[in-house]
């Protein structure tokens, strides 16, 4: 049977080759991550853009349901059987190869969760987010199993003690050094304006005086990923807001100074972030009178009290605040008491 794009999943010898063929399948379809998600939904499948981006950037076998949804979204449904047969063969080979591993021989062993490897490392750093472990270290069974287990337990205890002793005070208590107020938990997050809770902060196009720039805007949360948002807390209690995009790479939200896009937040530069730049650092404070997940973003570079808010029109610097319109831009503006919800955001784990 001819497979779409001339691909032969049965010829894959390793999980990495199999995922490589899936990447070629996606490229041959000519569809974006968003279009694939929409086509999968039309067929009754679930294929989240963020999940697909994670799967295609790794070399591990994806879950069978992800393979089914992707193949059905890309081409003829009759191709599904051959893709699944190839996946099953590789999965069985992986099981045989890992027969001597303790985690493979134990009953009820759970598979490694999606998103633990590269996709969940801090964008642009290659290290794991705070509070998360990255798997990968495996050992072979040895005759002195009780001794190994005791040594492992001792290592864990020492690591826990070291973590408690070496962790900065603000990380242990949840308080930042920035005034003693607890900040949000660092990690992969979703940011929603309180005034438009069905929208999320993500990238979009702003047009001013005929020029167009990619900046932070609010759009429906179902369309907001990618990029994924990562809150990185620095040692001084300030935060860097990182975006990770499967096509553009990592970038840091930067408050633009001057020009027609003054005050807007640009994910600049894609592929890299300027370490220590004050234009990329924010104080994240609890919103007065708000819930425990309500926060204000204050750019650290400005002496005057500025807050990140939502402005309906990119071309009107004095335009209305707190808009519930999709595409409204995020901008650093004077902190306000009136219509304060336009400068308050809900931060929740992704």
The 8 nearest C-alpha neighbors of each residue, nearest first, counted from 0:
[[1, 2, 78, 81, 77, 3, 7, 5],
 [2, 0, 3, 5, 6, 78, 7, 4],
 [1, 3, 5, 6, 78, 4, 0, 7],
 [4, 2, 5, 6, 74, 1, 75, 78],
 [5, 3, 6, 2, 27, 24, 23, 28],
 [4, 6, 2, 3, 7, 1, 24, 8],
 [7, 5, 4, 2, 8, 3, 20, 24],
 [6, 8, 9, 10, 5, 2, 11, 20],
 [9, 7, 10, 11, 82, 85, 6, 17],
 [10, 8, 85, 7, 11, 81, 82, 84],
 [9, 11, 8, 7, 12, 85, 17, 16],
 [10, 12, 17, 16, 9, 8, 13, 14],
 [13, 11, 10, 16, 14, 89, 17, 9],
 [12, 14, 16, 15, 11, 17, 89, 18],
 [15, 13, 17, 60, 16, 59, 58, 18],
 [14, 16, 58, 18, 13, 17, 19, 59],
 [17, 15, 19, 13, 11, 14, 18, 20],
 [16, 18, 14, 20, 11, 19, 15, 13],
 [19, 17, 21, 15, 20, 16, 58, 14],
 [20, 18, 16, 22, 17, 21, 15, 23],
 [19, 21, 23, 17, 18, 22, 24, 16],
 [22, 20, 24, 18, 23, 19, 25, 17],
 [23, 21, 19, 25, 20, 24, 55, 26],
 [22, 24, 26, 20, 21, 25, 27, 19],
 [25, 23, 21, 27, 22, 26, 20, 28],
 [24, 26, 22, 28, 23, 27, 21, 29],
 [25, 27, 23, 29, 28, 24, 22, 30],
 [28, 26, 24, 29, 25, 23, 4, 30],
 [29, 27, 25, 30, 26, 73, 24, 74],
 [28, 30, 27, 26, 31, 25, 73, 24],
 [31, 29, 28, 34, 35, 32, 25, 26],
 [30, 32, 34, 33, 35, 29, 25, 36],
 [33, 31, 35, 48, 34, 36, 30, 51],
 [32, 34, 36, 31, 35, 48, 37, 222],
 [33, 35, 37, 31, 36, 32, 30, 38],
 [36, 34, 38, 32, 37, 33, 72, 39],
 [37, 35, 33, 46, 39, 34, 38, 47],
 [36, 38, 34, 40, 35, 39, 33, 41],
 [39, 37, 41, 35, 40, 72, 36, 34],
 [38, 40, 44, 72, 42, 36, 41, 37],
 [39, 41, 43, 37, 44, 42, 38, 45],
 [40, 42, 38, 39, 43, 37, 44, 36],
 [43, 41, 39, 40, 44, 38, 72, 71],
 [42, 44, 40, 41, 39, 45, 68, 38],
 [45, 43, 39, 40, 42, 68, 46, 41],
 [44, 46, 40, 39, 47, 68, 43, 36],
 [47, 45, 36, 39, 68, 48, 44, 65],
 [48, 46, 50, 49, 36, 51, 45, 33],
 [47, 49, 51, 32, 50, 36, 52, 33],
 [48, 50, 52, 47, 51, 224, 225, 53],
 [51, 49, 53, 47, 48, 52, 54, 46],
 [50, 52, 54, 48, 53, 49, 55, 47],
 [51, 53, 49, 55, 50, 54, 48, 245],
 [54, 52, 50, 51, 118, 56, 55, 49],
 [55, 53, 51, 57, 52, 56, 61, 50],
 [56, 54, 52, 57, 53, 22, 51, 18],
 [55, 57, 53, 54, 52, 58, 118, 117],
 [58, 56, 54, 55, 59, 53, 117, 18],
 [57, 59, 15, 14, 18, 60, 56, 55],
 [60, 58, 14, 57, 61, 15, 18, 54],
 [59, 61, 14, 62, 58, 18, 86, 90],
 [62, 60, 54, 59, 63, 65, 66, 18],
 [61, 63, 65, 64, 66, 60, 113, 67],
 [62, 64, 66, 65, 67, 61, 83, 86],
 [63, 65, 67, 66, 62, 68, 61, 45],
 [66, 64, 68, 62, 63, 67, 69, 61],
 [65, 67, 63, 69, 64, 68, 70, 62],
 [68, 66, 64, 70, 65, 69, 79, 71],
 [67, 69, 65, 71, 66, 44, 70, 39],
 [70, 68, 72, 66, 71, 67, 65, 73],
 [69, 71, 73, 67, 72, 68, 66, 74],
 [72, 70, 76, 68, 69, 73, 74, 67],
 [71, 73, 69, 39, 70, 38, 74, 35],
 [74, 72, 70, 71, 28, 69, 25, 24],
 [73, 75, 71, 72, 70, 76, 3, 78],
 [76, 74, 77, 78, 71, 73, 3, 70],
 [75, 77, 71, 78, 79, 74, 70, 80],
 [76, 78, 75, 79, 80, 81, 71, 74],
 [79, 77, 76, 80, 81, 75, 2, 82],
 [80, 78, 82, 77, 81, 76, 67, 70],
 [81, 79, 83, 82, 78, 84, 77, 76],
 [80, 82, 84, 83, 79, 78, 85, 8],
 [83, 81, 79, 85, 84, 80, 8, 86],
 [82, 84, 86, 80, 85, 81, 87, 79],
 [85, 83, 81, 87, 86, 82, 80, 88],
 [86, 84, 9, 88, 82, 83, 87, 8],
 [85, 87, 83, 89, 84, 88, 90, 82],
 [86, 88, 90, 84, 85, 89, 83, 91],
 [89, 87, 85, 91, 86, 90, 84, 92],
 [90, 88, 92, 86, 91, 87, 93, 85],
 [89, 91, 93, 87, 92, 88, 86, 94],
 [92, 90, 94, 88, 93, 89, 87, 95],
 [93, 91, 89, 95, 94, 90, 96, 88],
 [92, 94, 90, 96, 91, 95, 89, 97],
 [93, 95, 91, 97, 92, 96, 90, 98],
 [96, 94, 92, 98, 97, 93, 91, 99],
 [95, 97, 93, 94, 98, 92, 99, 100],
 [96, 98, 94, 100, 95, 99, 103, 93],
 [99, 97, 95, 100, 96, 103, 104, 94],
 [100, 98, 97, 139, 101, 140, 104, 103],
 [99, 101, 103, 97, 139, 102, 98, 140],
 [102, 100, 104, 103, 140, 105, 99, 139],
 [101, 103, 100, 105, 104, 108, 97, 137],
 [102, 104, 100, 101, 105, 98, 97, 108],
 [105, 103, 101, 102, 98, 100, 106, 99],
 [104, 106, 102, 103, 108, 101, 107, 100],
 [107, 105, 108, 104, 103, 102, 109, 101],
 [106, 108, 109, 105, 104, 103, 110, 102],
 [107, 109, 106, 105, 102, 110, 103, 104],
 [108, 110, 107, 111, 112, 102, 106, 103],
 [111, 109, 112, 108, 113, 103, 102, 107],
 [110, 112, 109, 113, 115, 134, 114, 108],
 [113, 111, 110, 115, 114, 109, 116, 134],
 [114, 112, 115, 111, 53, 54, 50, 116],
 [113, 115, 118, 119, 116, 53, 112, 117],
 [116, 114, 119, 113, 133, 112, 118, 117],
 [115, 117, 118, 119, 114, 133, 120, 134],
 [118, 116, 120, 119, 115, 57, 114, 125],
 [117, 119, 114, 53, 116, 120, 115, 56],
 [120, 118, 115, 117, 114, 116, 121, 127],
 [119, 121, 127, 126, 117, 118, 125, 128],
 [120, 122, 128, 124, 126, 127, 125, 123],
 [123, 121, 249, 124, 243, 120, 125, 241],
 [122, 124, 249, 125, 121, 271, 270, 272],
 [125, 123, 126, 122, 121, 120, 127, 249],
 [126, 124, 120, 123, 121, 122, 127, 117],
 [127, 125, 120, 124, 121, 128, 122, 123],
 [126, 128, 120, 121, 131, 133, 129, 119],
 [129, 127, 121, 131, 120, 186, 130, 126],
 [130, 128, 131, 127, 186, 185, 132, 231],
 [129, 131, 128, 132, 127, 186, 185, 184],
 [132, 130, 129, 128, 127, 133, 115, 119],
 [133, 131, 134, 127, 130, 115, 128, 129],
 [132, 134, 115, 116, 127, 131, 135, 120],
 [135, 133, 136, 132, 115, 116, 111, 137],
 [134, 136, 137, 133, 116, 111, 115, 132],
 [137, 135, 134, 138, 133, 139, 100, 132],
 [136, 138, 135, 139, 100, 101, 102, 134],
 [139, 137, 100, 140, 136, 101, 141, 99],
 [138, 140, 100, 99, 141, 101, 137, 97],
 [139, 141, 101, 100, 99, 138, 142, 144],
 [142, 140, 143, 144, 139, 147, 138, 145],
 [141, 143, 144, 140, 145, 147, 146, 139],
 [144, 142, 146, 141, 145, 147, 140, 148],
 [143, 145, 147, 146, 142, 141, 148, 140],
 [146, 144, 148, 147, 143, 149, 142, 150],
 [147, 145, 149, 148, 144, 143, 150, 151],
 [148, 146, 144, 150, 149, 145, 151, 143],
 [147, 149, 151, 145, 146, 150, 144, 152],
 [150, 148, 146, 152, 151, 147, 145, 153],
 [149, 151, 147, 153, 152, 148, 146, 154],
 [152, 150, 154, 148, 153, 149, 147, 155],
 [153, 151, 149, 155, 154, 150, 148, 156],
 [152, 154, 150, 156, 151, 155, 157, 149],
 [153, 155, 151, 157, 152, 156, 158, 150],
 [154, 156, 158, 152, 153, 157, 159, 151],
 [157, 155, 153, 159, 154, 158, 160, 152],
 [158, 156, 160, 154, 159, 155, 161, 153],
 [159, 157, 161, 155, 156, 160, 162, 154],
 [158, 160, 162, 156, 161, 157, 155, 163],
 [159, 161, 157, 163, 162, 158, 164, 156],
 [162, 160, 158, 164, 159, 163, 165, 157],
 [161, 163, 159, 165, 160, 164, 166, 158],
 [164, 162, 160, 166, 161, 165, 159, 171],
 [165, 163, 161, 162, 166, 160, 167, 159],
 [166, 164, 162, 163, 161, 167, 160, 168],
 [165, 167, 163, 162, 164, 170, 168, 171],
 [168, 166, 170, 169, 165, 171, 234, 164],
 [169, 167, 171, 170, 172, 166, 174, 173],
 [168, 170, 174, 175, 172, 173, 167, 171],
 [171, 169, 173, 167, 168, 172, 166, 174],
 [172, 170, 168, 169, 173, 166, 167, 163],
 [171, 173, 174, 169, 170, 168, 181, 175],
 [172, 174, 170, 181, 169, 171, 175, 182],
 [175, 173, 181, 169, 179, 172, 180, 182],
 [174, 176, 236, 169, 177, 179, 181, 180],
 [177, 175, 236, 179, 178, 235, 169, 174],
 [176, 178, 175, 236, 179, 180, 235, 237],
 [177, 179, 180, 176, 175, 174, 181, 236],
 [180, 178, 175, 174, 176, 177, 181, 169],
 [181, 179, 174, 178, 175, 182, 177, 284],
 [182, 180, 174, 173, 175, 179, 183, 284],
 [181, 183, 283, 175, 284, 180, 184, 174],
 [184, 182, 185, 181, 346, 283, 292, 294],
 [183, 185, 182, 186, 230, 173, 348, 232],
 [186, 184, 230, 231, 232, 183, 129, 187],
 [185, 187, 230, 229, 128, 188, 184, 231],
 [188, 186, 229, 349, 228, 348, 230, 185],
 [189, 187, 348, 349, 228, 347, 229, 186],
 [188, 190, 349, 347, 346, 348, 228, 191],
 [191, 189, 346, 200, 199, 345, 344, 188],
 [190, 192, 199, 345, 344, 196, 198, 200],
 [193, 191, 344, 195, 194, 196, 345, 343],
 [194, 192, 344, 196, 195, 343, 340, 345],
 [193, 195, 192, 340, 341, 321, 196, 323],
 [194, 196, 323, 192, 193, 197, 198, 191],
 [197, 195, 193, 198, 191, 192, 194, 199],
 [198, 196, 195, 219, 220, 199, 191, 192],
 [197, 199, 219, 218, 220, 196, 195, 217],
 [200, 198, 191, 220, 217, 218, 190, 219],
 [199, 201, 217, 190, 216, 191, 215, 218],
 [202, 200, 223, 215, 216, 217, 199, 203],
 [203, 201, 215, 214, 216, 213, 200, 204],
 [204, 202, 213, 216, 214, 215, 205, 201],
 [203, 205, 213, 212, 214, 211, 206, 202],
 [206, 204, 212, 211, 313, 213, 214, 207],
 [205, 207, 211, 210, 209, 204, 313, 212],
 [206, 208, 314, 210, 209, 259, 313, 211],
 [209, 207, 210, 206, 314, 259, 211, 260],
 [208, 210, 207, 206, 211, 205, 314, 259],
 [211, 209, 207, 206, 208, 212, 205, 259],
 [212, 210, 206, 205, 204, 207, 209, 213],
 [211, 213, 205, 204, 214, 206, 210, 265],
 [212, 214, 204, 203, 205, 265, 202, 211],
 [213, 215, 265, 264, 202, 203, 212, 204],
 [214, 216, 202, 264, 201, 329, 328, 203],
 [217, 215, 328, 329, 326, 327, 203, 201],
 [216, 218, 200, 199, 326, 325, 198, 327],
 [217, 219, 325, 198, 199, 326, 220, 223],
 [220, 218, 198, 221, 222, 199, 197, 223],
 [219, 221, 223, 199, 198, 222, 218, 197],
 [220, 222, 219, 223, 224, 218, 198, 199],
 [223, 221, 220, 219, 224, 218, 33, 225],
 [222, 224, 220, 201, 221, 225, 199, 218],
 [225, 223, 226, 227, 222, 49, 48, 221],
 [224, 226, 227, 244, 223, 49, 48, 245],
 [225, 227, 244, 224, 243, 242, 228, 201],
 [226, 228, 243, 225, 242, 224, 244, 229],
 [229, 227, 242, 188, 187, 241, 189, 226],
 [228, 230, 187, 241, 186, 188, 240, 242],
 [231, 229, 185, 240, 186, 239, 241, 232],
 [232, 230, 239, 238, 185, 229, 240, 233],
 [231, 233, 238, 237, 185, 236, 230, 239],
 [232, 234, 237, 236, 235, 238, 231, 239],
 [233, 235, 236, 232, 237, 167, 176, 169],
 [236, 234, 233, 237, 176, 177, 175, 232],
 [235, 237, 175, 176, 233, 234, 177, 232],
 [238, 236, 282, 233, 281, 235, 232, 280],
 [239, 237, 232, 281, 231, 280, 233, 282],
 [238, 240, 280, 231, 279, 230, 241, 281],
 [241, 239, 230, 252, 251, 229, 231, 238],
 [242, 240, 251, 229, 250, 228, 239, 230],
 [241, 243, 228, 250, 227, 249, 226, 251],
 [242, 244, 249, 226, 227, 248, 122, 250],
 [243, 245, 226, 248, 247, 246, 225, 249],
 [246, 244, 248, 247, 52, 243, 225, 226],
 [245, 247, 244, 248, 243, 226, 225, 52],
 [248, 246, 244, 245, 269, 270, 249, 243],
 [247, 249, 244, 270, 243, 245, 246, 269],
 [250, 248, 243, 270, 122, 269, 242, 123],
 [249, 251, 269, 266, 242, 268, 267, 241],
 [252, 250, 241, 266, 272, 267, 240, 253],
 [253, 251, 266, 265, 264, 240, 279, 267],
 [252, 254, 279, 265, 264, 278, 251, 255],
 [255, 253, 264, 278, 262, 263, 256, 265],
 [254, 256, 262, 261, 263, 253, 264, 257],
 [257, 255, 261, 262, 254, 258, 260, 263],
 [258, 256, 261, 255, 259, 260, 262, 254],
 [257, 259, 261, 260, 256, 255, 262, 207],
 [258, 260, 261, 207, 257, 208, 314, 210],
 [261, 259, 258, 263, 262, 255, 257, 207],
 [260, 262, 257, 256, 255, 258, 259, 263],
 [263, 261, 331, 255, 330, 254, 256, 260],
 [264, 262, 330, 261, 255, 260, 254, 329],
 [263, 265, 254, 253, 215, 214, 252, 255],
 [264, 266, 214, 253, 252, 267, 215, 213],
 [267, 265, 252, 251, 250, 268, 253, 214],
 [268, 266, 269, 265, 250, 251, 253, 252],
 [267, 269, 250, 271, 272, 266, 270, 251],
 [268, 270, 250, 267, 249, 271, 248, 247],
 [269, 271, 249, 248, 250, 268, 247, 123],
 [272, 270, 269, 268, 250, 249, 123, 273],
 [271, 273, 251, 250, 274, 268, 267, 270],
 [274, 272, 276, 275, 271, 279, 268, 251],
 [275, 273, 276, 272, 279, 277, 271, 239],
 [274, 276, 277, 273, 279, 280, 278, 272],
 [275, 277, 278, 279, 274, 273, 280, 272],
 [278, 276, 300, 280, 279, 299, 275, 298],
 [277, 279, 254, 253, 276, 300, 280, 299],
 [278, 280, 253, 277, 276, 252, 239, 251],
 [281, 279, 239, 277, 238, 299, 278, 237],
 [282, 280, 298, 299, 238, 297, 237, 283],
 [281, 283, 297, 237, 296, 299, 284, 238],
 [284, 282, 296, 295, 281, 182, 297, 294],
 [285, 283, 295, 294, 282, 286, 182, 296],
 [284, 286, 294, 293, 295, 287, 283, 182],
 [285, 287, 294, 289, 295, 293, 288, 284],
 [288, 286, 289, 285, 294, 293, 290, 284],
 [287, 289, 286, 290, 285, 293, 291, 294],
 [290, 288, 286, 293, 287, 291, 285, 292],
 [291, 289, 293, 292, 288, 286, 285, 294],
 [290, 292, 293, 289, 285, 294, 286, 345],
 [291, 293, 290, 345, 346, 294, 347, 289],
 [294, 292, 345, 290, 289, 344, 286, 291],
 [295, 293, 285, 286, 344, 284, 343, 345],
 [294, 296, 343, 284, 286, 283, 285, 342],
 [297, 295, 283, 307, 306, 282, 281, 298],
 [296, 298, 306, 282, 281, 305, 307, 299],
 [299, 297, 281, 300, 280, 301, 282, 305],
 [298, 300, 281, 280, 301, 277, 282, 297],
 [299, 301, 277, 298, 278, 302, 280, 281],
 [302, 300, 303, 299, 298, 305, 304, 297],
 [301, 303, 304, 300, 299, 305, 298, 297],
 [302, 304, 301, 305, 333, 300, 334, 298],
 [305, 303, 334, 333, 302, 306, 301, 297],
 [306, 304, 333, 334, 332, 297, 303, 331],
 [307, 305, 297, 334, 331, 332, 296, 333],
 [308, 306, 331, 296, 330, 342, 332, 297],
 [307, 309, 342, 330, 329, 341, 306, 331],
 [308, 310, 329, 321, 320, 328, 341, 330],
 [311, 309, 320, 328, 312, 327, 319, 329],
 [312, 310, 327, 322, 319, 328, 318, 320],
 [311, 313, 314, 315, 310, 318, 327, 328],
 [314, 312, 315, 205, 328, 207, 206, 311],
 [313, 315, 207, 312, 316, 206, 208, 259],
 [314, 316, 318, 317, 312, 313, 311, 310],
 [317, 315, 318, 314, 313, 312, 310, 319],
 [316, 318, 315, 319, 310, 320, 312, 314],
 [319, 317, 315, 316, 312, 310, 311, 320],
 [318, 320, 310, 311, 317, 321, 322, 312],
 [321, 319, 310, 309, 322, 341, 311, 318],
 [341, 320, 322, 309, 194, 310, 323, 340],
 [321, 323, 311, 324, 320, 309, 310, 327],
 [322, 324, 195, 194, 325, 321, 327, 198],
 [323, 325, 322, 327, 326, 311, 217, 195],
 [326, 324, 218, 327, 217, 323, 219, 198],
 [325, 327, 217, 216, 218, 328, 324, 203],
 [328, 326, 311, 216, 325, 310, 324, 217],
 [329, 327, 216, 310, 309, 215, 326, 313],
 [330, 328, 309, 216, 308, 215, 263, 310],
 [329, 331, 263, 262, 307, 308, 332, 309],
 [332, 330, 307, 262, 306, 305, 308, 263],
 [331, 333, 305, 306, 330, 307, 334, 308],
 [334, 332, 305, 306, 335, 304, 331, 303],
 [335, 333, 306, 305, 304, 332, 336, 342],
 [334, 336, 337, 339, 333, 338, 342, 306],
 [337, 335, 339, 338, 334, 340, 342, 287],
 [336, 338, 339, 335, 340, 341, 334, 320],
 [337, 339, 340, 341, 336, 321, 335, 320],
 [340, 338, 336, 337, 341, 342, 335, 343],
 [341, 339, 343, 342, 338, 194, 193, 321],
 [321, 340, 342, 339, 308, 320, 343, 309],
 [343, 341, 308, 340, 339, 307, 295, 306],
 [344, 342, 340, 295, 294, 193, 341, 192],
 [345, 343, 192, 193, 294, 191, 293, 346],
 [344, 346, 293, 191, 292, 190, 193, 192],
 [347, 345, 190, 292, 189, 344, 188, 191],
 [346, 348, 189, 188, 349, 345, 190, 292],
 [349, 347, 188, 187, 189, 346, 186, 184],
 [348, 188, 189, 187, 347, 228, 186, 227]]
